[in-house]
Amino acid sequence: MMKMFWINIAKQVSTGSSPPTFVADCISRAIRAESWNNQDKEARAHIFKVKKEEKAMLKQSQPKQIQEFYPKGQTNNSS
C-alpha cells in the first residue's frame, strides 16, 4: 500500500506507534504528511527570499559607502 506514495511521504506514513491498517487511515496520514512537507517548503522559500533581499540591500548600500569615503574627483587609484 505504501508504494503508491512518494518515498518521503511513505516514510512519514509508515512511522509511528501503529502502522495504518485501513486505506482511509493511510490516505489521511499521507495528506497530513504532504501538508507538513508543503509547509516546510514554504518556510524555506520564505527564508531564502529574505536572505536574497538582504544580500541585494547590502550590494546596494556598499557602493554608496565607498563613494562617500573618497571626496569628489579622487579615486582609489591615486599613485
mmCIF file of the N, C-alpha and C atoms, coordinates in Angstrom:
data_MODEL
# 
_entry.id   MODEL 
# 
loop_
_atom_site.group_PDB 
_atom_site.id 
_atom_site.type_symbol 
_atom_site.label_atom_id 
_atom_site.label_alt_id 
_atom_site.label_comp_id 
_atom_site.label_asym_id 
_atom_site.label_entity_id 
_atom_site.label_seq_id 
_atom_site.pdbx_PDB_ins_code 
_atom_site.Cartn_x 
_atom_site.Cartn_y 
_atom_site.Cartn_z 
_atom_site.occupancy 
_atom_site.B_iso_or_equiv 
_atom_site.pdbx_formal_charge 
_atom_site.auth_seq_id 
_atom_site.auth_comp_id 
_atom_site.auth_asym_id 
_atom_site.auth_atom_id 
_atom_site.pdbx_PDB_model_num 
ATOM 1   N N  . MET A 1 1  ? 0.817  -1.188 0.000  1.00 0.00 ? 1  MET A N  1 
ATOM 2   C CA . MET A 1 1  ? 0.000  0.000  0.000  1.00 0.00 ? 1  MET A CA 1 
ATOM 3   C C  . MET A 1 1  ? 0.869  1.264  0.000  1.00 0.00 ? 1  MET A C  1 
ATOM 4   N N  . MET A 1 2  ? 2.050  1.199  0.565  1.00 0.00 ? 2  MET A N  1 
ATOM 5   C CA . MET A 1 2  ? 2.922  2.368  0.643  1.00 0.00 ? 2  MET A CA 1 
ATOM 6   C C  . MET A 1 2  ? 3.568  2.708  -0.699 1.00 0.00 ? 2  MET A C  1 
ATOM 7   N N  . LYS A 1 3  ? 3.536  1.797  -1.637 1.00 0.00 ? 3  LYS A N  1 
ATOM 8   C CA . LYS A 1 3  ? 4.184  2.037  -2.928 1.00 0.00 ? 3  LYS A CA 1 
ATOM 9   C C  . LYS A 1 3  ? 3.477  3.110  -3.749 1.00 0.00 ? 3  LYS A C  1 
ATOM 10  N N  . MET A 1 4  ? 2.258  3.470  -3.372 1.00 0.00 ? 4  MET A N  1 
ATOM 11  C CA . MET A 1 4  ? 1.531  4.463  -4.151 1.00 0.00 ? 4  MET A CA 1 
ATOM 12  C C  . MET A 1 4  ? 1.895  5.893  -3.765 1.00 0.00 ? 4  MET A C  1 
ATOM 13  N N  . PHE A 1 5  ? 2.734  6.077  -2.732 1.00 0.00 ? 5  PHE A N  1 
ATOM 14  C CA . PHE A 1 5  ? 3.126  7.413  -2.285 1.00 0.00 ? 5  PHE A CA 1 
ATOM 15  C C  . PHE A 1 5  ? 4.574  7.699  -2.653 1.00 0.00 ? 5  PHE A C  1 
ATOM 16  N N  . TRP A 1 6  ? 4.923  8.986  -2.630 1.00 0.00 ? 6  TRP A N  1 
ATOM 17  C CA . TRP A 1 6  ? 6.324  9.364  -2.774 1.00 0.00 ? 6  TRP A CA 1 
ATOM 18  C C  . TRP A 1 6  ? 7.092  8.774  -1.601 1.00 0.00 ? 6  TRP A C  1 
ATOM 19  N N  . ILE A 1 7  ? 8.385  8.589  -1.762 1.00 0.00 ? 7  ILE A N  1 
ATOM 20  C CA . ILE A 1 7  ? 9.197  7.918  -0.740 1.00 0.00 ? 7  ILE A CA 1 
ATOM 21  C C  . ILE A 1 7  ? 9.159  8.670  0.582  1.00 0.00 ? 7  ILE A C  1 
ATOM 22  N N  . ASN A 1 8  ? 9.344  10.002 0.539  1.00 0.00 ? 8  ASN A N  1 
ATOM 23  C CA . ASN A 1 8  ? 9.381  10.748 1.796  1.00 0.00 ? 8  ASN A CA 1 
ATOM 24  C C  . ASN A 1 8  ? 8.028  10.727 2.507  1.00 0.00 ? 8  ASN A C  1 
ATOM 25  N N  . ILE A 1 9  ? 6.938  10.722 1.764  1.00 0.00 ? 9  ILE A N  1 
ATOM 26  C CA . ILE A 1 9  ? 5.615  10.655 2.385  1.00 0.00 ? 9  ILE A CA 1 
ATOM 27  C C  . ILE A 1 9  ? 5.358  9.251  2.916  1.00 0.00 ? 9  ILE A C  1 
ATOM 28  N N  . ALA A 1 10 ? 5.782  8.232  2.195  1.00 0.00 ? 10 ALA A N  1 
ATOM 29  C CA . ALA A 1 10 ? 5.594  6.852  2.655  1.00 0.00 ? 10 ALA A CA 1 
ATOM 30  C C  . ALA A 1 10 ? 6.332  6.605  3.964  1.00 0.00 ? 10 ALA A C  1 
ATOM 31  N N  . LYS A 1 11 ? 7.522  7.189  4.111  1.00 0.00 ? 11 LYS A N  1 
ATOM 32  C CA . LYS A 1 11 ? 8.270  7.033  5.362  1.00 0.00 ? 11 LYS A CA 1 
ATOM 33  C C  . LYS A 1 11 ? 7.518  7.668  6.521  1.00 0.00 ? 11 LYS A C  1 
ATOM 34  N N  . GLN A 1 12 ? 6.944  8.850  6.293  1.00 0.00 ? 12 GLN A N  1 
ATOM 35  C CA . GLN A 1 12 ? 6.213  9.523  7.358  1.00 0.00 ? 12 GLN A CA 1 
ATOM 36  C C  . GLN A 1 12 ? 4.915  8.801  7.691  1.00 0.00 ? 12 GLN A C  1 
ATOM 37  N N  . VAL A 1 13 ? 4.277  8.211  6.700  1.00 0.00 ? 13 VAL A N  1 
ATOM 38  C CA . VAL A 1 13 ? 3.022  7.500  6.935  1.00 0.00 ? 13 VAL A CA 1 
ATOM 39  C C  . VAL A 1 13 ? 3.273  6.211  7.703  1.00 0.00 ? 13 VAL A C  1 
ATOM 40  N N  . SER A 1 14 ? 4.333  5.499  7.363  1.00 0.00 ? 14 SER A N  1 
ATOM 41  C CA . SER A 1 14 ? 4.569  4.194  7.983  1.00 0.00 ? 14 SER A CA 1 
ATOM 42  C C  . SER A 1 14 ? 5.181  4.296  9.375  1.00 0.00 ? 14 SER A C  1 
ATOM 43  N N  . THR A 1 15 ? 5.744  5.452  9.743  1.00 0.00 ? 15 THR A N  1 
ATOM 44  C CA . THR A 1 15 ? 6.314  5.587  11.081 1.00 0.00 ? 15 THR A CA 1 
ATOM 45  C C  . THR A 1 15 ? 5.207  5.845  12.086 1.00 0.00 ? 15 THR A C  1 
ATOM 46  N N  . GLY A 1 16 ? 5.523  5.630  13.331 1.00 0.00 ? 16 GLY A N  1 
ATOM 47  C CA . GLY A 1 16 ? 4.549  5.859  14.390 1.00 0.00 ? 16 GLY A CA 1 
ATOM 48  C C  . GLY A 1 16 ? 4.376  4.609  15.229 1.00 0.00 ? 16 GLY A C  1 
ATOM 49  N N  . SER A 1 17 ? 3.499  4.711  16.218 1.00 0.00 ? 17 SER A N  1 
ATOM 50  C CA . SER A 1 17 ? 3.303  3.580  17.127 1.00 0.00 ? 17 SER A CA 1 
ATOM 51  C C  . SER A 1 17 ? 2.539  2.440  16.466 1.00 0.00 ? 17 SER A C  1 
ATOM 52  N N  . SER A 1 18 ? 1.628  2.770  15.561 1.00 0.00 ? 18 SER A N  1 
ATOM 53  C CA . SER A 1 18 ? 0.886  1.709  14.867 1.00 0.00 ? 18 SER A CA 1 
ATOM 54  C C  . SER A 1 18 ? 0.817  2.041  13.382 1.00 0.00 ? 18 SER A C  1 
ATOM 55  N N  . PRO A 1 19 ? 1.171  1.089  12.537 1.00 0.00 ? 19 PRO A N  1 
ATOM 56  C CA . PRO A 1 19 ? 1.090  1.348  11.091 1.00 0.00 ? 19 PRO A CA 1 
ATOM 57  C C  . PRO A 1 19 ? -0.371 1.441  10.657 1.00 0.00 ? 19 PRO A C  1 
ATOM 58  N N  . PRO A 1 20 ? -0.638 2.170  9.584  1.00 0.00 ? 20 PRO A N  1 
ATOM 59  C CA . PRO A 1 20 ? -2.025 2.287  9.126  1.00 0.00 ? 20 PRO A CA 1 
ATOM 60  C C  . PRO A 1 20 ? -2.543 0.940  8.623  1.00 0.00 ? 20 PRO A C  1 
ATOM 61  N N  . THR A 1 21 ? -3.745 0.589  9.055  1.00 0.00 ? 21 THR A N  1 
ATOM 62  C CA . THR A 1 21 ? -4.319 -0.695 8.654  1.00 0.00 ? 21 THR A CA 1 
ATOM 63  C C  . THR A 1 21 ? -5.399 -0.527 7.593  1.00 0.00 ? 21 THR A C  1 
ATOM 64  N N  . PHE A 1 22 ? -6.107 0.586  7.611  1.00 0.00 ? 22 PHE A N  1 
ATOM 65  C CA . PHE A 1 22 ? -7.161 0.838  6.638  1.00 0.00 ? 22 PHE A CA 1 
ATOM 66  C C  . PHE A 1 22 ? -6.658 1.815  5.584  1.00 0.00 ? 22 PHE A C  1 
ATOM 67  N N  . VAL A 1 23 ? -7.235 1.740  4.417  1.00 0.00 ? 23 VAL A N  1 
ATOM 68  C CA . VAL A 1 23 ? -6.850 2.641  3.330  1.00 0.00 ? 23 VAL A CA 1 
ATOM 69  C C  . VAL A 1 23 ? -7.157 4.085  3.720  1.00 0.00 ? 23 VAL A C  1 
ATOM 70  N N  . ALA A 1 24 ? -8.300 4.315  4.359  1.00 0.00 ? 24 ALA A N  1 
ATOM 71  C CA . ALA A 1 24 ? -8.669 5.678  4.763  1.00 0.00 ? 24 ALA A CA 1 
ATOM 72  C C  . ALA A 1 24 ? -7.657 6.241  5.755  1.00 0.00 ? 24 ALA A C  1 
ATOM 73  N N  . ASP A 1 25 ? -7.192 5.414  6.683  1.00 0.00 ? 25 ASP A N  1 
ATOM 74  C CA . ASP A 1 25 ? -6.185 5.845  7.653  1.00 0.00 ? 25 ASP A CA 1 
ATOM 75  C C  . ASP A 1 25 ? -4.878 6.183  6.945  1.00 0.00 ? 25 ASP A C  1 
ATOM 76  N N  . CYS A 1 26 ? -4.523 5.362  5.998  1.00 0.00 ? 26 CYS A N  1 
ATOM 77  C CA . CYS A 1 26 ? -3.296 5.576  5.229  1.00 0.00 ? 26 CYS A CA 1 
ATOM 78  C C  . CYS A 1 26 ? -3.379 6.878  4.433  1.00 0.00 ? 26 CYS A C  1 
ATOM 79  N N  . ILE A 1 27 ? -4.507 7.113  3.798  1.00 0.00 ? 27 ILE A N  1 
ATOM 80  C CA . ILE A 1 27 ? -4.693 8.325  2.997  1.00 0.00 ? 27 ILE A CA 1 
ATOM 81  C C  . ILE A 1 27 ? -4.667 9.566  3.882  1.00 0.00 ? 27 ILE A C  1 
ATOM 82  N N  . SER A 1 28 ? -5.333 9.513  5.027  1.00 0.00 ? 28 SER A N  1 
ATOM 83  C CA . SER A 1 28 ? -5.355 10.693 5.901  1.00 0.00 ? 28 SER A CA 1 
ATOM 84  C C  . SER A 1 28 ? -3.956 11.016 6.418  1.00 0.00 ? 28 SER A C  1 
ATOM 85  N N  . ARG A 1 29 ? -3.188 9.996  6.737  1.00 0.00 ? 29 ARG A N  1 
ATOM 86  C CA . ARG A 1 29 ? -1.804 10.237 7.170  1.00 0.00 ? 29 ARG A CA 1 
ATOM 87  C C  . ARG A 1 29 ? -0.966 10.814 6.029  1.00 0.00 ? 29 ARG A C  1 
ATOM 88  N N  . ALA A 1 30 ? -1.192 10.330 4.829  1.00 0.00 ? 30 ALA A N  1 
ATOM 89  C CA . ALA A 1 30 ? -0.442 10.839 3.676  1.00 0.00 ? 30 ALA A CA 1 
ATOM 90  C C  . ALA A 1 30 ? -0.782 12.299 3.405  1.00 0.00 ? 30 ALA A C  1 
ATOM 91  N N  . ILE A 1 31 ? -2.041 12.654 3.548  1.00 0.00 ? 31 ILE A N  1 
ATOM 92  C CA . ILE A 1 31 ? -2.444 14.049 3.337  1.00 0.00 ? 31 ILE A CA 1 
ATOM 93  C C  . ILE A 1 31 ? -1.788 14.949 4.375  1.00 0.00 ? 31 ILE A C  1 
ATOM 94  N N  . ARG A 1 32 ? -1.786 14.510 5.633  1.00 0.00 ? 32 ARG A N  1 
ATOM 95  C CA . ARG A 1 32 ? -1.126 15.303 6.681  1.00 0.00 ? 32 ARG A CA 1 
ATOM 96  C C  . ARG A 1 32 ? 0.368  15.432 6.417  1.00 0.00 ? 32 ARG A C  1 
ATOM 97  N N  . ALA A 1 33 ? 0.997  14.341 6.035  1.00 0.00 ? 33 ALA A N  1 
ATOM 98  C CA . ALA A 1 33 ? 2.438  14.377 5.760  1.00 0.00 ? 33 ALA A CA 1 
ATOM 99  C C  . ALA A 1 33 ? 2.742  15.303 4.592  1.00 0.00 ? 33 ALA A C  1 
ATOM 100 N N  . GLU A 1 34 ? 1.905  15.273 3.568  1.00 0.00 ? 34 GLU A N  1 
ATOM 101 C CA . GLU A 1 34 ? 2.116  16.147 2.413  1.00 0.00 ? 34 GLU A CA 1 
ATOM 102 C C  . GLU A 1 34 ? 1.939  17.614 2.795  1.00 0.00 ? 34 GLU A C  1 
ATOM 103 N N  . SER A 1 35 ? 0.971  17.907 3.649  1.00 0.00 ? 35 SER A N  1 
ATOM 104 C CA . SER A 1 35 ? 0.784  19.301 4.059  1.00 0.00 ? 35 SER A CA 1 
ATOM 105 C C  . SER A 1 35 ? 1.954  19.771 4.916  1.00 0.00 ? 35 SER A C  1 
ATOM 106 N N  . TRP A 1 36 ? 2.493  18.899 5.763  1.00 0.00 ? 36 TRP A N  1 
ATOM 107 C CA . TRP A 1 36 ? 3.677  19.273 6.565  1.00 0.00 ? 36 TRP A CA 1 
ATOM 108 C C  . TRP A 1 36 ? 4.866  19.546 5.654  1.00 0.00 ? 36 TRP A C  1 
ATOM 109 N N  . ASN A 1 37 ? 5.040  18.700 4.638  1.00 0.00 ? 37 ASN A N  1 
ATOM 110 C CA . ASN A 1 37 ? 6.136  18.919 3.687  1.00 0.00 ? 37 ASN A CA 1 
ATOM 111 C C  . ASN A 1 37 ? 5.969  20.243 2.953  1.00 0.00 ? 37 ASN A C  1 
ATOM 112 N N  . ASN A 1 38 ? 4.743  20.558 2.561  1.00 0.00 ? 38 ASN A N  1 
ATOM 113 C CA . ASN A 1 38 ? 4.495  21.821 1.865  1.00 0.00 ? 38 ASN A CA 1 
ATOM 114 C C  . ASN A 1 38 ? 4.745  23.020 2.773  1.00 0.00 ? 38 ASN A C  1 
ATOM 115 N N  . GLN A 1 39 ? 4.383  22.905 4.048  1.00 0.00 ? 39 GLN A N  1 
ATOM 116 C CA . GLN A 1 39 ? 4.648  23.993 4.992  1.00 0.00 ? 39 GLN A CA 1 
ATOM 117 C C  . GLN A 1 39 ? 6.148  24.208 5.154  1.00 0.00 ? 39 GLN A C  1 
ATOM 118 N N  . ASP A 1 40 ? 6.900  23.116 5.235  1.00 0.00 ? 40 ASP A N  1 
ATOM 119 C CA . ASP A 1 40 ? 8.355  23.232 5.342  1.00 0.00 ? 40 ASP A CA 1 
ATOM 120 C C  . ASP A 1 40 ? 8.947  23.884 4.098  1.00 0.00 ? 40 ASP A C  1 
ATOM 121 N N  . LYS A 1 41 ? 8.460  23.499 2.922  1.00 0.00 ? 41 LYS A N  1 
ATOM 122 C CA . LYS A 1 41 ? 8.951  24.097 1.678  1.00 0.00 ? 41 LYS A CA 1 
ATOM 123 C C  . LYS A 1 41 ? 8.658  25.592 1.634  1.00 0.00 ? 41 LYS A C  1 
ATOM 124 N N  . GLU A 1 42 ? 7.462  25.986 2.062  1.00 0.00 ? 42 GLU A N  1 
ATOM 125 C CA . GLU A 1 42 ? 7.108  27.402 2.069  1.00 0.00 ? 42 GLU A CA 1 
ATOM 126 C C  . GLU A 1 42 ? 7.985  28.177 3.040  1.00 0.00 ? 42 GLU A C  1 
ATOM 127 N N  . ALA A 1 43 ? 8.265  27.593 4.200  1.00 0.00 ? 43 ALA A N  1 
ATOM 128 C CA . ALA A 1 43 ? 9.119  28.269 5.178  1.00 0.00 ? 43 ALA A CA 1 
ATOM 129 C C  . ALA A 1 43 ? 10.536 28.439 4.632  1.00 0.00 ? 43 ALA A C  1 
ATOM 130 N N  . ARG A 1 44 ? 11.070 27.397 3.993  1.00 0.00 ? 44 ARG A N  1 
ATOM 131 C CA . ARG A 1 44 ? 12.411 27.506 3.404  1.00 0.00 ? 44 ARG A CA 1 
ATOM 132 C C  . ARG A 1 44 ? 12.437 28.533 2.280  1.00 0.00 ? 44 ARG A C  1 
ATOM 133 N N  . ALA A 1 45 ? 11.384 28.572 1.472  1.00 0.00 ? 45 ALA A N  1 
ATOM 134 C CA . ALA A 1 45 ? 11.320 29.548 0.382  1.00 0.00 ? 45 ALA A CA 1 
ATOM 135 C C  . ALA A 1 45 ? 11.269 30.968 0.927  1.00 0.00 ? 45 ALA A C  1 
ATOM 136 N N  . HIS A 1 46 ? 10.538 31.157 2.020  1.00 0.00 ? 46 HIS A N  1 
ATOM 137 C CA . HIS A 1 46 ? 10.462 32.487 2.625  1.00 0.00 ? 46 HIS A CA 1 
ATOM 138 C C  . HIS A 1 46 ? 11.820 32.910 3.176  1.00 0.00 ? 46 HIS A C  1 
ATOM 139 N N  . ILE A 1 47 ? 12.504 31.999 3.842  1.00 0.00 ? 47 ILE A N  1 
ATOM 140 C CA . ILE A 1 47 ? 13.833 32.302 4.387  1.00 0.00 ? 47 ILE A CA 1 
ATOM 141 C C  . ILE A 1 47 ? 14.799 32.622 3.257  1.00 0.00 ? 47 ILE A C  1 
ATOM 142 N N  . PHE A 1 48 ? 14.751 31.858 2.172  1.00 0.00 ? 48 PHE A N  1 
ATOM 143 C CA . PHE A 1 48 ? 15.622 32.111 1.030  1.00 0.00 ? 48 PHE A CA 1 
ATOM 144 C C  . PHE A 1 48 ? 15.336 33.487 0.430  1.00 0.00 ? 48 PHE A C  1 
ATOM 145 N N  . LYS A 1 49 ? 14.062 33.838 0.326  1.00 0.00 ? 49 LYS A N  1 
ATOM 146 C CA . LYS A 1 49 ? 13.685 35.138 -0.231 1.00 0.00 ? 49 LYS A CA 1 
ATOM 147 C C  . LYS A 1 49 ? 14.203 36.269 0.649  1.00 0.00 ? 49 LYS A C  1 
ATOM 148 N N  . VAL A 1 50 ? 14.075 36.127 1.960  1.00 0.00 ? 50 VAL A N  1 
ATOM 149 C CA . VAL A 1 50 ? 14.552 37.162 2.882  1.00 0.00 ? 50 VAL A CA 1 
ATOM 150 C C  . VAL A 1 50 ? 16.065 37.312 2.775  1.00 0.00 ? 50 VAL A C  1 
ATOM 151 N N  . LYS A 1 51 ? 16.783 36.192 2.730  1.00 0.00 ? 51 LYS A N  1 
ATOM 152 C CA . LYS A 1 51 ? 18.240 36.259 2.601  1.00 0.00 ? 51 LYS A CA 1 
ATOM 153 C C  . LYS A 1 51 ? 18.648 36.909 1.286  1.00 0.00 ? 51 LYS A C  1 
ATOM 154 N N  . LYS A 1 52 ? 17.935 36.598 0.221  1.00 0.00 ? 52 LYS A N  1 
ATOM 155 C CA . LYS A 1 52 ? 18.238 37.182 -1.084 1.00 0.00 ? 52 LYS A CA 1 
ATOM 156 C C  . LYS A 1 52 ? 18.013 38.693 -1.060 1.00 0.00 ? 52 LYS A C  1 
ATOM 157 N N  . GLU A 1 53 ? 16.933 39.129 -0.420 1.00 0.00 ? 53 GLU A N  1 
ATOM 158 C CA . GLU A 1 53 ? 16.662 40.561 -0.305 1.00 0.00 ? 53 GLU A CA 1 
ATOM 159 C C  . GLU A 1 53 ? 17.728 41.258 0.541  1.00 0.00 ? 53 GLU A C  1 
ATOM 160 N N  . GLU A 1 54 ? 18.184 40.597 1.610  1.00 0.00 ? 54 GLU A N  1 
ATOM 161 C CA . GLU A 1 54 ? 19.235 41.178 2.447  1.00 0.00 ? 54 GLU A CA 1 
ATOM 162 C C  . GLU A 1 54 ? 20.530 41.346 1.656  1.00 0.00 ? 54 GLU A C  1 
ATOM 163 N N  . LYS A 1 55 ? 20.875 40.348 0.849  1.00 0.00 ? 55 LYS A N  1 
ATOM 164 C CA . LYS A 1 55 ? 22.081 40.453 0.025  1.00 0.00 ? 55 LYS A CA 1 
ATOM 165 C C  . LYS A 1 55 ? 21.956 41.592 -0.976 1.00 0.00 ? 55 LYS A C  1 
ATOM 166 N N  . ALA A 1 56 ? 20.769 41.744 -1.553 1.00 0.00 ? 56 ALA A N  1 
ATOM 167 C CA . ALA A 1 56 ? 20.554 42.826 -2.515 1.00 0.00 ? 56 ALA A CA 1 
ATOM 168 C C  . ALA A 1 56 ? 20.682 44.181 -1.832 1.00 0.00 ? 56 ALA A C  1 
ATOM 169 N N  . MET A 1 57 ? 20.174 44.292 -0.618 1.00 0.00 ? 57 MET A N  1 
ATOM 170 C CA . MET A 1 57 ? 20.283 45.551 0.125  1.00 0.00 ? 57 MET A CA 1 
ATOM 171 C C  . MET A 1 57 ? 21.738 45.858 0.444  1.00 0.00 ? 57 MET A C  1 
ATOM 172 N N  . LEU A 1 58 ? 22.512 44.843 0.804  1.00 0.00 ? 58 LEU A N  1 
ATOM 173 C CA . LEU A 1 58 ? 23.929 45.053 1.102  1.00 0.00 ? 58 LEU A CA 1 
ATOM 174 C C  . LEU A 1 58 ? 24.685 45.494 -0.141 1.00 0.00 ? 58 LEU A C  1 
ATOM 175 N N  . LYS A 1 59 ? 24.371 44.894 -1.275 1.00 0.00 ? 59 LYS A N  1 
ATOM 176 C CA . LYS A 1 59 ? 25.036 45.275 -2.524 1.00 0.00 ? 59 LYS A CA 1 
ATOM 177 C C  . LYS A 1 59 ? 24.696 46.707 -2.909 1.00 0.00 ? 59 LYS A C  1 
ATOM 178 N N  . GLN A 1 60 ? 23.473 47.130 -2.653 1.00 0.00 ? 60 GLN A N  1 
ATOM 179 C CA . GLN A 1 60 ? 23.074 48.492 -2.989 1.00 0.00 ? 60 GLN A CA 1 
ATOM 180 C C  . GLN A 1 60 ? 23.726 49.509 -2.063 1.00 0.00 ? 60 GLN A C  1 
ATOM 181 N N  . SER A 1 61 ? 23.875 49.174 -0.798 1.00 0.00 ? 61 SER A N  1 
ATOM 182 C CA . SER A 1 61 ? 24.430 50.129 0.161  1.00 0.00 ? 61 SER A CA 1 
ATOM 183 C C  . SER A 1 61 ? 25.953 50.166 0.110  1.00 0.00 ? 61 SER A C  1 
ATOM 184 N N  . GLN A 1 62 ? 26.594 49.127 -0.350 1.00 0.00 ? 62 GLN A N  1 
ATOM 185 C CA . GLN A 1 62 ? 28.051 49.064 -0.359 1.00 0.00 ? 62 GLN A CA 1 
ATOM 186 C C  . GLN A 1 62 ? 28.692 50.102 -1.283 1.00 0.00 ? 62 GLN A C  1 
ATOM 187 N N  . PRO A 1 63 ? 28.291 50.286 -2.527 1.00 0.00 ? 63 PRO A N  1 
ATOM 188 C CA . PRO A 1 63 ? 28.931 51.301 -3.373 1.00 0.00 ? 63 PRO A CA 1 
ATOM 189 C C  . PRO A 1 63 ? 28.759 52.716 -2.826 1.00 0.00 ? 63 PRO A C  1 
ATOM 190 N N  . LYS A 1 64 ? 27.652 53.000 -2.186 1.00 0.00 ? 64 LYS A N  1 
ATOM 191 C CA . LYS A 1 64 ? 27.438 54.323 -1.613 1.00 0.00 ? 64 LYS A CA 1 
ATOM 192 C C  . LYS A 1 64 ? 28.464 54.610 -0.530 1.00 0.00 ? 64 LYS A C  1 
ATOM 193 N N  . GLN A 1 65 ? 28.794 53.634 0.277  1.00 0.00 ? 65 GLN A N  1 
ATOM 194 C CA . GLN A 1 65 ? 29.779 53.826 1.333  1.00 0.00 ? 65 GLN A CA 1 
ATOM 195 C C  . GLN A 1 65 ? 31.147 54.111 0.737  1.00 0.00 ? 65 GLN A C  1 
ATOM 196 N N  . ILE A 1 66 ? 31.508 53.435 -0.327 1.00 0.00 ? 66 ILE A N  1 
ATOM 197 C CA . ILE A 1 66 ? 32.809 53.650 -0.959 1.00 0.00 ? 66 ILE A CA 1 
ATOM 198 C C  . ILE A 1 66 ? 32.861 55.044 -1.566 1.00 0.00 ? 66 ILE A C  1 
ATOM 199 N N  . GLN A 1 67 ? 31.797 55.481 -2.206 1.00 0.00 ? 67 GLN A N  1 
ATOM 200 C CA . GLN A 1 67 ? 31.763 56.804 -2.811 1.00 0.00 ? 67 GLN A CA 1 
ATOM 201 C C  . GLN A 1 67 ? 31.816 57.892 -1.744 1.00 0.00 ? 67 GLN A C  1 
ATOM 202 N N  . GLU A 1 68 ? 31.190 57.667 -0.610 1.00 0.00 ? 68 GLU A N  1 
ATOM 203 C CA . GLU A 1 68 ? 31.203 58.661 0.453  1.00 0.00 ? 68 GLU A CA 1 
ATOM 204 C C  . GLU A 1 68 ? 32.582 58.753 1.093  1.00 0.00 ? 68 GLU A C  1 
ATOM 205 N N  . PHE A 1 69 ? 33.357 57.695 1.047  1.00 0.00 ? 69 PHE A N  1 
ATOM 206 C CA . PHE A 1 69 ? 34.670 57.683 1.679  1.00 0.00 ? 69 PHE A CA 1 
ATOM 207 C C  . PHE A 1 69 ? 35.648 58.584 0.939  1.00 0.00 ? 69 PHE A C  1 
ATOM 208 N N  . TYR A 1 70 ? 35.606 58.585 -0.382 1.00 0.00 ? 70 TYR A N  1 
ATOM 209 C CA . TYR A 1 70 ? 36.518 59.397 -1.190 1.00 0.00 ? 70 TYR A CA 1 
ATOM 210 C C  . TYR A 1 70 ? 35.842 60.710 -1.574 1.00 0.00 ? 70 TYR A C  1 
ATOM 211 N N  . PRO A 1 71 ? 36.541 61.839 -1.439 1.00 0.00 ? 71 PRO A N  1 
ATOM 212 C CA . PRO A 1 71 ? 35.973 63.115 -1.889 1.00 0.00 ? 71 PRO A CA 1 
ATOM 213 C C  . PRO A 1 71 ? 35.792 63.112 -3.404 1.00 0.00 ? 71 PRO A C  1 
ATOM 214 N N  . LYS A 1 72 ? 34.990 64.039 -3.892 1.00 0.00 ? 72 LYS A N  1 
ATOM 215 C CA . LYS A 1 72 ? 34.727 64.117 -5.335 1.00 0.00 ? 72 LYS A CA 1 
ATOM 216 C C  . LYS A 1 72 ? 36.020 64.367 -6.085 1.00 0.00 ? 72 LYS A C  1 
ATOM 217 N N  . GLY A 1 73 ? 36.169 63.703 -7.207 1.00 0.00 ? 73 GLY A N  1 
ATOM 218 C CA . GLY A 1 73 ? 37.348 63.873 -8.044 1.00 0.00 ? 73 GLY A CA 1 
ATOM 219 C C  . GLY A 1 73 ? 38.490 62.950 -7.682 1.00 0.00 ? 73 GLY A C  1 
ATOM 220 N N  . GLN A 1 74 ? 38.509 62.386 -6.485 1.00 0.00 ? 74 GLN A N  1 
ATOM 221 C CA . GLN A 1 74 ? 39.572 61.462 -6.103 1.00 0.00 ? 74 GLN A CA 1 
ATOM 222 C C  . GLN A 1 74 ? 39.090 60.034 -6.304 1.00 0.00 ? 74 GLN A C  1 
ATOM 223 N N  . THR A 1 75 ? 40.031 59.184 -6.634 1.00 0.00 ? 75 THR A N  1 
ATOM 224 C CA . THR A 1 75 ? 39.715 57.770 -6.779 1.00 0.00 ? 75 THR A CA 1 
ATOM 225 C C  . THR A 1 75 ? 40.686 56.974 -5.936 1.00 0.00 ? 75 THR A C  1 
ATOM 226 N N  . ASN A 1 76 ? 40.451 55.716 -5.877 1.00 0.00 ? 76 ASN A N  1 
ATOM 227 C CA . ASN A 1 76 ? 41.303 54.818 -5.114 1.00 0.00 ? 76 ASN A CA 1 
ATOM 228 C C  . ASN A 1 76 ? 42.614 54.555 -5.836 1.00 0.00 ? 76 ASN A C  1 
ATOM 229 N N  . ASN A 1 77 ? 42.718 54.850 -7.116 1.00 0.00 ? 77 ASN A N  1 
ATOM 230 C CA . ASN A 1 77 ? 43.892 54.527 -7.927 1.00 0.00 ? 77 ASN A CA 1 
ATOM 231 C C  . ASN A 1 77 ? 44.947 55.629 -7.912 1.00 0.00 ? 77 ASN A C  1 
ATOM 232 N N  . SER A 1 78 ? 44.919 56.543 -6.988 1.00 0.00 ? 78 SER A N  1 
ATOM 233 C CA . SER A 1 78 ? 45.916 57.623 -6.970 1.00 0.00 ? 78 SER A CA 1 
ATOM 234 C C  . SER A 1 78 ? 47.271 57.063 -6.560 1.00 0.00 ? 78 SER A C  1 
ATOM 235 N N  . SER A 1 79 ? 48.312 57.289 -7.392 1.00 0.00 ? 79 SER A N  1 
ATOM 236 C CA . SER A 1 79 ? 49.646 56.768 -7.115 1.00 0.00 ? 79 SER A CA 1 
ATOM 237 C C  . SER A 1 79 ? 50.615 57.902 -6.952 1.00 0.00 ? 79 SER A C  1 
# 
